[in-house]
Amino acid sequence: MNVLKELQNKPYNVYFTFNQQAQVLNLLRFVNVKYGIDFKKFIAIDRVSNILRSAKLLPQQKGEKILNELRSMSYPLLTRTEFEIRQAASKIFSITGIKVKLPEHLEGDCLKLDIPASSYNEVSDKLHELSTKCNAEFTKLMRFID
């Protein structure tokens, strides 16, 4: 049976967009070649099996989570780096309200800050918070664009 059809039909009921379908097939091939994990072994992995059996997830959510598992297996360093970036940016936002945007695919030489403020003093205060309370996180983010 076709891998995609098996995932999309009962009991799994997973939905992938057309682009996601191509990604899933390519990543499954990659994981098979790199680790010797075929489709049956992949769906037997605990994390994957839990996603497939989950009654709480919508078909689209299952598809995204399955794709993320395949990406994580295929590109562990990239996945770990993206996670660290999200954590640092989230902490900066939760403390200062400043949104940090890094260049697409980390291919660029600058990052962008979105500072919601209604006065110069508010901007100044937020930048001060950034430099004092979030210095470690901001330094970590700057590492990725240097």
SVG drawing of the C-alpha trace seen along z (x, -y; Angstrom):
<svg xmlns="http://www.w3.org/2000/svg" viewBox="-11 -60 41 62">
<polyline fill="none" stroke="black" stroke-width="0.4" points="0.0,0.0 1.1,-3.6 2.7,-5.2 0.7,-8.4 -2.6,-6.5 -1.9,-4.4 -1.3,-7.5 -4.3,-9.3 -6.7,-6.5 -8.1,-5.0 -6.9,-4.4 -4.4,-7.2 -6.4,-9.8 -3.4,-12.1 -3.7,-15.1 -0.8,-16.5 -0.9,-19.3 0.5,-18.6 3.9,-20.1 4.0,-18.2 3.3,-15.0 6.5,-15.4 8.5,-16.4 7.2,-13.3 8.2,-10.9 11.6,-12.5 12.3,-12.5 11.1,-8.9 13.5,-7.9 16.3,-9.8 15.6,-8.3 15.5,-4.9 18.9,-5.3 20.6,-7.1 19.3,-5.0 17.7,-1.9 14.3,-2.9 11.6,-2.0 8.0,-3.1 6.8,-0.3 9.7,-1.0 9.0,-4.8 5.4,-4.5 6.3,-2.1 8.6,-4.8 6.9,-5.8 6.7,-9.6 5.3,-8.9 2.9,-6.2 1.5,-8.5 0.9,-11.2 -0.9,-8.7 -3.1,-7.4 -4.0,-10.7 -7.7,-11.5 -7.0,-15.1 -5.2,-16.1 -6.8,-17.1 -5.6,-15.4 -3.7,-18.6 -2.0,-18.7 -1.0,-15.1 0.5,-15.8 2.5,-18.7 3.8,-16.7 4.7,-13.7 6.6,-16.0 8.4,-17.6 9.4,-14.2 10.9,-13.3 12.7,-16.7 14.0,-16.2 15.4,-12.7 16.8,-13.9 18.3,-17.2 19.0,-16.9 21.4,-19.9 19.1,-22.2 16.2,-21.1 18.1,-21.7 19.3,-25.1 15.7,-26.2 14.5,-25.1 17.2,-27.1 16.3,-30.2 12.6,-29.8 13.3,-29.5 15.6,-32.6 13.1,-34.7 10.2,-33.6 12.0,-34.5 12.9,-37.9 9.3,-38.5 7.9,-37.3 10.2,-39.7 10.3,-42.7 7.5,-42.4 10.0,-42.7 9.6,-40.4 12.8,-39.1 12.9,-38.0 15.9,-36.3 16.7,-36.1 15.0,-33.3 16.9,-30.0 19.4,-32.0 20.9,-33.3 21.5,-37.0 23.6,-39.4 21.0,-41.1 18.0,-40.4 14.9,-42.6 13.3,-43.8 9.6,-44.7 9.3,-47.0 5.7,-48.0 5.9,-51.4 4.0,-54.7 6.9,-56.9 10.6,-57.3 10.9,-56.5 9.0,-53.2 11.4,-52.2 14.4,-53.2 13.0,-51.1 12.4,-48.1 15.9,-48.3 17.3,-48.6 15.4,-45.5 16.7,-43.7 20.3,-44.5 20.0,-43.8 17.4,-41.0 17.8,-39.2 21.5,-39.6 22.3,-35.9 19.3,-35.2 20.1,-38.1 23.8,-37.1 22.7,-33.6 20.5,-34.9 23.3,-37.2 25.6,-34.1 23.4,-32.8 23.7,-35.8 27.4,-36.6"/>
</svg>
